[in-house]
């Protein structure tokens, strides 16, 4: 996998996770209101949107190259 493929994959996966979150929110918002459903709806929305948020955070993260120290 070359660098271009990796960028393309990241963009595609980012869009898919975002679209997934939006679809879940739209689907659950059509349910009738009740206290029981409201609690479960909130949890499912948090779970669905965290997938997209976590993937975005991971794909933007950068680490610094550190020198390896050898113990004598």
N, CA, C and O atoms as CSV, one atom per row, in Angstrom:
chain,resi,resn,atom,element,x,y,z
A,1,UNK,N,N,0.846,-1.171,0.000
A,1,UNK,CA,C,0.000,0.000,0.000
A,1,UNK,C,C,0.891,1.234,0.000
A,1,UNK,O,O,1.664,1.452,0.933
A,2,UNK,N,N,0.780,2.028,-1.039
A,2,UNK,CA,C,1.594,3.243,-1.080
A,2,UNK,C,C,0.888,4.383,-0.341
A,2,UNK,O,O,-0.242,4.228,0.123
A,3,UNK,N,N,1.553,5.503,-0.240
A,3,UNK,CA,C,1.045,6.624,0.542
A,3,UNK,C,C,-0.273,7.157,-0.018
A,3,UNK,O,O,-1.153,7.548,0.749
A,4,UNK,N,N,-0.420,7.179,-1.336
A,4,UNK,CA,C,-1.652,7.663,-1.954
A,4,UNK,C,C,-2.839,6.793,-1.556
A,4,UNK,O,O,-3.913,7.309,-1.247
A,5,UNK,N,N,-2.649,5.474,-1.561
A,5,UNK,CA,C,-3.711,4.548,-1.172
A,5,UNK,C,C,-4.112,4.763,0.282
A,5,UNK,O,O,-5.293,4.689,0.622
A,6,UNK,N,N,-3.132,5.028,1.135
A,6,UNK,CA,C,-3.406,5.227,2.560
A,6,UNK,C,C,-4.232,6.498,2.773
A,6,UNK,O,O,-5.168,6.501,3.571
A,7,UNK,N,N,-3.890,7.570,2.065
A,7,UNK,CA,C,-4.644,8.816,2.177
A,7,UNK,C,C,-6.065,8.597,1.675
A,7,UNK,O,O,-7.025,9.055,2.295
A,8,UNK,N,N,-6.196,7.905,0.566
A,8,UNK,CA,C,-7.506,7.623,0.004
A,8,UNK,C,C,-8.336,6.792,0.984
A,8,UNK,O,O,-9.512,7.086,1.197
A,9,UNK,N,N,-7.740,5.762,1.580
A,9,UNK,CA,C,-8.436,4.916,2.542
A,9,UNK,C,C,-8.881,5.731,3.754
A,9,UNK,O,O,-10.012,5.586,4.218
A,10,UNK,N,N,-7.997,6.589,4.272
A,10,UNK,CA,C,-8.350,7.415,5.425
A,10,UNK,C,C,-9.531,8.315,5.112
A,10,UNK,O,O,-10.443,8.453,5.928
A,11,UNK,N,N,-9.520,8.920,3.950
A,11,UNK,CA,C,-10.618,9.809,3.550
A,11,UNK,C,C,-11.922,9.032,3.408
A,11,UNK,O,O,-12.972,9.483,3.865
A,12,UNK,N,N,-11.854,7.872,2.777
A,12,UNK,CA,C,-13.052,7.053,2.578
A,12,UNK,C,C,-13.610,6.588,3.919
A,12,UNK,O,O,-14.817,6.664,4.148
A,13,UNK,N,N,-12.739,6.106,4.804
A,13,UNK,CA,C,-13.196,5.597,6.091
A,13,UNK,C,C,-13.743,6.728,6.960
A,13,UNK,O,O,-14.713,6.536,7.692
A,14,UNK,N,N,-13.131,7.888,6.881
A,14,UNK,CA,C,-13.621,9.049,7.637
A,14,UNK,C,C,-15.044,9.403,7.184
A,14,UNK,O,O,-15.917,9.662,8.012
A,15,UNK,N,N,-15.267,9.413,5.875
A,15,UNK,CA,C,-16.601,9.711,5.346
A,15,UNK,C,C,-17.610,8.633,5.746
A,15,UNK,O,O,-18.751,8.943,6.090
A,16,UNK,N,N,-17.188,7.366,5.700
A,16,UNK,CA,C,-18.098,6.277,6.048
A,16,UNK,C,C,-18.506,6.340,7.509
A,16,UNK,O,O,-19.676,6.127,7.828
A,17,UNK,N,N,-17.570,6.627,8.405
A,17,UNK,CA,C,-17.913,6.698,9.822
A,17,UNK,C,C,-18.807,7.908,10.107
A,17,UNK,O,O,-19.705,7.842,10.946
A,18,UNK,N,N,-18.552,9.000,9.406
A,18,UNK,CA,C,-19.401,10.189,9.564
A,18,UNK,C,C,-20.816,9.913,9.057
A,18,UNK,O,O,-21.791,10.252,9.728
A,19,UNK,N,N,-20.931,9.306,7.887
A,19,UNK,CA,C,-22.245,8.974,7.326
A,19,UNK,C,C,-22.996,7.975,8.208
A,19,UNK,O,O,-24.217,8.058,8.347
A,20,UNK,N,N,-22.267,7.038,8.796
A,20,UNK,CA,C,-22.862,6.074,9.716
A,20,UNK,C,C,-23.480,6.800,10.918
A,20,UNK,O,O,-24.609,6.513,11.314
A,21,UNK,N,N,-22.735,7.730,11.482
A,21,UNK,CA,C,-23.223,8.489,12.635
A,21,UNK,C,C,-24.477,9.284,12.283
A,21,UNK,O,O,-25.444,9.305,13.044
A,22,UNK,N,N,-24.450,9.929,11.139
A,22,UNK,CA,C,-25.603,10.724,10.700
A,22,UNK,C,C,-26.824,9.838,10.467
A,22,UNK,O,O,-27.943,10.208,10.823
A,23,UNK,N,N,-26.606,8.671,9.871
A,23,UNK,CA,C,-27.718,7.746,9.622
A,23,UNK,C,C,-28.332,7.254,10.928
A,23,UNK,O,O,-29.553,7.139,11.033
A,24,UNK,N,N,-27.507,6.967,11.914
A,24,UNK,CA,C,-28.011,6.524,13.217
A,24,UNK,C,C,-28.836,7.630,13.865
A,24,UNK,O,O,-29.922,7.375,14.384
A,25,UNK,N,N,-28.325,8.848,13.835
A,25,UNK,CA,C,-29.040,9.973,14.448
A,25,UNK,C,C,-30.396,10.182,13.767
A,25,UNK,O,O,-31.409,10.369,14.440
A,26,UNK,N,N,-30.410,10.150,12.436
A,26,UNK,CA,C,-31.671,10.335,11.713
A,26,UNK,C,C,-32.664,9.216,12.008
A,26,UNK,O,O,-33.856,9.468,12.186
A,27,UNK,N,N,-32.176,7.998,12.059
A,27,UNK,CA,C,-33.049,6.851,12.324
A,27,UNK,C,C,-33.646,6.928,13.727
A,27,UNK,O,O,-34.846,6.723,13.908
A,28,UNK,N,N,-32.814,7.220,14.706
A,28,UNK,CA,C,-33.294,7.249,16.088
A,28,UNK,C,C,-34.164,8.457,16.389
A,28,UNK,O,O,-35.008,8.405,17.284
A,29,UNK,N,N,-33.968,9.541,15.655
A,29,UNK,CA,C,-34.787,10.731,15.912
A,29,UNK,C,C,-36.220,10.540,15.449
A,29,UNK,O,O,-37.101,11.305,15.843
A,30,UNK,N,N,-36.470,9.542,14.626
A,30,UNK,CA,C,-37.836,9.295,14.164
A,30,UNK,C,C,-38.642,8.459,15.161
A,30,UNK,O,O,-39.852,8.307,14.992
A,31,UNK,N,N,-38.002,7.921,16.184
A,31,UNK,CA,C,-38.717,7.135,17.190
A,31,UNK,C,C,-39.568,8.055,18.066
A,31,UNK,O,O,-39.204,9.207,18.305
A,32,UNK,N,N,-40.696,7.540,18.539
A,32,UNK,CA,C,-41.538,8.365,19.406
A,32,UNK,C,C,-40.846,8.639,20.742
A,32,UNK,O,O,-39.980,7.875,21.169
A,33,UNK,N,N,-41.231,9.724,21.392
A,33,UNK,CA,C,-40.592,10.090,22.651
A,33,UNK,C,C,-41.171,9.296,23.814
A,33,UNK,O,O,-42.387,9.177,23.967
A,34,UNK,N,N,-40.283,8.764,24.615
A,34,UNK,CA,C,-40.637,8.189,25.909
A,34,UNK,C,C,-39.362,8.187,26.736
A,34,UNK,O,O,-38.260,8.220,26.189
A,35,UNK,N,N,-39.510,8.149,28.037
A,35,UNK,CA,C,-38.339,8.184,28.917
A,35,UNK,C,C,-37.419,6.994,28.672
A,35,UNK,O,O,-36.199,7.150,28.621
A,36,UNK,N,N,-37.996,5.813,28.521
A,36,UNK,CA,C,-37.192,4.598,28.310
A,36,UNK,C,C,-36.406,4.669,27.002
A,36,UNK,O,O,-35.205,4.404,26.970
A,37,UNK,N,N,-37.095,5.026,25.940
A,37,UNK,CA,C,-36.444,5.104,24.628
A,37,UNK,C,C,-35.415,6.225,24.603
A,37,UNK,O,O,-34.370,6.095,23.965
A,38,UNK,N,N,-35.699,7.307,25.283
A,38,UNK,CA,C,-34.789,8.451,25.301
A,38,UNK,C,C,-33.422,8.088,25.869
A,38,UNK,O,O,-32.395,8.509,25.336
A,39,UNK,N,N,-33.406,7.319,26.932
A,39,UNK,CA,C,-32.147,6.912,27.565
A,39,UNK,C,C,-31.336,6.028,26.630
A,39,UNK,O,O,-30.134,6.227,26.458
A,40,UNK,N,N,-32.003,5.055,26.032
A,40,UNK,CA,C,-31.309,4.136,25.115
A,40,UNK,C,C,-30.857,4.871,23.860
A,40,UNK,O,O,-29.749,4.647,23.372
A,41,UNK,N,N,-31.712,5.748,23.335
A,41,UNK,CA,C,-31.375,6.534,22.138
A,41,UNK,C,C,-30.102,7.352,22.363
A,41,UNK,O,O,-29.215,7.386,21.511
A,42,UNK,N,N,-30.028,8.008,23.516
A,42,UNK,CA,C,-28.855,8.820,23.840
A,42,UNK,C,C,-27.574,7.987,23.838
A,42,UNK,O,O,-26.549,8.406,23.300
A,43,UNK,N,N,-27.647,6.802,24.445
A,43,UNK,CA,C,-26.470,5.935,24.528
A,43,UNK,C,C,-26.041,5.433,23.146
A,43,UNK,O,O,-24.849,5.381,22.843
A,44,UNK,N,N,-27.007,5.068,22.320
A,44,UNK,CA,C,-26.678,4.580,20.974
A,44,UNK,C,C,-26.064,5.702,20.142
A,44,UNK,O,O,-25.107,5.471,19.403
A,45,UNK,N,N,-26.598,6.898,20.255
A,45,UNK,CA,C,-26.040,8.036,19.510
A,45,UNK,C,C,-24.622,8.324,19.971
A,45,UNK,O,O,-23.743,8.574,19.146
A,46,UNK,N,N,-24.385,8.293,21.281
A,46,UNK,CA,C,-23.016,8.504,21.781
A,46,UNK,C,C,-22.060,7.452,21.242
A,46,UNK,O,O,-20.939,7.768,20.842
A,47,UNK,N,N,-22.503,6.203,21.233
A,47,UNK,CA,C,-21.648,5.124,20.740
A,47,UNK,C,C,-21.349,5.282,19.253
A,47,UNK,O,O,-20.206,5.124,18.824
A,48,UNK,N,N,-22.372,5.592,18.475
A,48,UNK,CA,C,-22.203,5.721,17.026
A,48,UNK,C,C,-21.301,6.900,16.669
A,48,UNK,O,O,-20.450,6.789,15.787
A,49,UNK,N,N,-21.486,8.024,17.350
A,49,UNK,CA,C,-20.675,9.190,17.015
A,49,UNK,C,C,-19.246,9.062,17.540
A,49,UNK,O,O,-18.334,9.691,17.003
A,50,UNK,N,N,-19.040,8.256,18.583
A,50,UNK,CA,C,-17.683,8.095,19.098
A,50,UNK,C,C,-16.801,7.330,18.119
A,50,UNK,O,O,-15.586,7.527,18.098
A,51,UNK,N,N,-17.394,6.467,17.313
A,51,UNK,CA,C,-16.617,5.748,16.293
A,51,UNK,C,C,-15.970,6.749,15.349
A,51,UNK,O,O,-14.768,6.679,15.094
A,52,UNK,N,N,-16.759,7.673,14.832
A,52,UNK,CA,C,-16.235,8.687,13.909
A,52,UNK,C,C,-15.245,9.611,14.592
A,52,UNK,O,O,-14.207,9.951,14.023
A,53,UNK,N,N,-15.565,10.018,15.812
A,53,UNK,CA,C,-14.686,10.946,16.531
A,53,UNK,C,C,-13.340,10.288,16.859
A,53,UNK,O,O,-12.290,10.914,16.712
A,54,UNK,N,N,-13.372,9.046,17.295
A,54,UNK,CA,C,-12.126,8.348,17.622
A,54,UNK,C,C,-11.279,8.096,16.378
A,54,UNK,O,O,-10.057,8.240,16.424
A,55,UNK,N,N,-11.911,7.724,15.271
A,55,UNK,CA,C,-11.137,7.501,14.052
A,55,UNK,C,C,-10.496,8.810,13.584
A,55,UNK,O,O,-9.340,8.821,13.160
A,56,UNK,N,N,-11.233,9.889,13.661
A,56,UNK,CA,C,-10.690,11.189,13.251
A,56,UNK,C,C,-9.504,11.566,14.130
A,56,UNK,O,O,-8.487,12.045,13.629
A,57,UNK,N,N,-9.627,11.353,15.425
A,57,UNK,CA,C,-8.536,11.686,16.351
A,57,UNK,C,C,-7.298,10.836,16.079
A,57,UNK,O,O,-6.175,11.341,16.103
A,58,UNK,N,N,-7.502,9.567,15.824
A,58,UNK,CA,C,-6.370,8.677,15.561
A,58,UNK,C,C,-5.687,9.033,14.247
A,58,UNK,O,O,-4.459,9.016,14.159
A,59,UNK,N,N,-6.472,9.354,13.233
A,59,UNK,CA,C,-5.866,9.654,11.930
A,59,UNK,C,C,-5.122,10.984,11.941
A,59,UNK,O,O,-4.241,11.204,11.110
A,60,UNK,N,N,-5.462,11.873,12.872
A,60,UNK,CA,C,-4.768,13.158,12.966
A,60,UNK,C,C,-3.581,13.119,13.920
A,60,UNK,O,O,-2.767,14.043,13.931
A,61,UNK,N,N,-3.473,12.074,14.711
A,61,UNK,CA,C,-2.416,11.999,15.725
A,61,UNK,C,C,-1.046,11.803,15.076
A,61,UNK,O,O,-0.910,11.118,14.062
A,62,UNK,N,N,-0.075,12.399,15.666
A,62,UNK,CA,C,1.308,12.261,15.201
A,62,UNK,C,C,2.177,11.969,16.414
A,62,UNK,O,O,1.954,12.508,17.498
A,63,UNK,N,N,3.150,11.127,16.220
A,63,UNK,CA,C,4.064,10.850,17.321
A,63,UNK,C,C,5.463,11.293,16.918
A,63,UNK,O,O,5.813,11.310,15.738
A,64,UNK,N,N,6.243,11.645,17.907
A,64,UNK,CA,C,7.609,12.057,17.657
A,64,UNK,C,C,8.528,10.856,17.674
A,64,UNK,O,O,8.357,9.937,18.475
A,65,UNK,N,N,9.485,10.872,16.798
A,65,UNK,CA,C,10.448,9.804,16.751
A,65,UNK,C,C,11.420,10.002,17.937
A,65,UNK,O,O,11.994,11.078,18.109
A,66,UNK,N,N,11.586,8.960,18.732
A,66,UNK,CA,C,12.453,9.071,19.894
A,66,UNK,C,C,13.692,8.224,19.687
A,66,UNK,O,O,13.655,7.186,19.027
A,67,UNK,N,N,14.801,8.691,20.268
A,67,UNK,CA,C,16.022,7.912,20.201
A,67,UNK,C,C,15.916,6.739,21.171
A,67,UNK,O,O,15.439,6.880,22.297
A,68,UNK,N,N,16.367,5.594,20.708
A,68,UNK,CA,C,16.330,4.439,21.600
A,68,UNK,C,C,17.627,4.428,22.416
A,68,UNK,O,O,18.727,4.572,21.882
A,69,UNK,N,N,17.460,4.257,23.696
A,69,UNK,CA,C,18.610,4.212,24.594
A,69,UNK,C,C,18.922,2.763,24.919
A,69,UNK,O,O,18.037,1.980,25.265
A,70,UNK,N,N,20.182,2.426,24.801
A,70,UNK,CA,C,20.595,1.051,25.125
A,70,UNK,C,C,21.150,1.017,26.532
A,70,UNK,O,O,22.010,1.818,26.898
A,71,UNK,N,N,20.651,0.090,27.304
A,71,UNK,CA,C,21.144,-0.073,28.666
A,71,UNK,C,C,22.393,-0.952,28.645
A,71,UNK,O,O,22.443,-1.968,27.951
A,72,UNK,N,N,23.385,-0.547,29.409
A,72,UNK,CA,C,24.615,-1.315,29.452
A,72,UNK,C,C,24.573,-2.401,30.467
A,72,UNK,O,O,25.545,-3.140,30.622
